Amino acid sequence: LEPKEEFAHKTLAMDVMRPRRSDPPLSVLTQSGMSVEQVEAVIADTSYSGFPIVMSQESQRLVGFVLRRDLVISIENARLCQEGIVGASQVLFTEHTPAQPHGGPPPLNLRSIMDLSPLAITDHTPMDITVDIFRKLGLRQCLVTQNGRLLGIITKKDILKHMAQMTNRDPESILFN
Ligand code: ADP
């Protein structure tokens, strides 16, 4: 992530983040309410390196971030070694594990593998500043929010791809985007 000049014409985080308008929505997990099976389906249906955790689908309020590999290992382990964990068990990323309703399987609390304060920037953050943040903090990805709602994600690769595109284009088209 070297030259910053490519972003001189105020490309914003919203121009680089995923999903694009035509893409499927951001793949998120909720901090409660999803079953082990449902989380496994999200893992199986996607290949992303990580998933933002939100308070609820409605609020899209950011709670944390979990790496795919940590999620896979923890669920596998819990299914093998943790008493009563089955597909129908609820996955929680909450501080407290509520008492289980009668007859239901015990919940699986995965808060310990969640990054509690993933870096988030607003959709209007200029990309030159975003690149600085990535370099100085050594980030692999960062989340993009608007008024507290999670909008998207930017990975290091997204930035590199965007820079490559920019340098191939003539300055006029960069200027007028
Ligand atoms: P990389 O960009 O290094 O390949 P990923 O495999 O995590 O990393 O992401 C692939 C693409 O999908 C990137 O463009 C990224 O912005 C996007 N992406 C990453 N995580 C998610 C997610 N949870 N939901 C939707 N898109 C995502």
Boltz pocket constraint, residues with backbone or C-beta under 6 A from the ligand:
constraints:
  - pocket:
      binder: B
      contacts: [[A, 17], [A, 18], [A, 19], [A, 24], [A, 25], [A, 26], [A, 27], [A, 28], [A, 47], [A, 48], [A, 49], [A, 50], [A, 51], [A, 52], [A, 140], [A, 153], [A, 154], [A, 155], [A, 156], [A, 157], [A, 158]]
      max_distance: 6.0
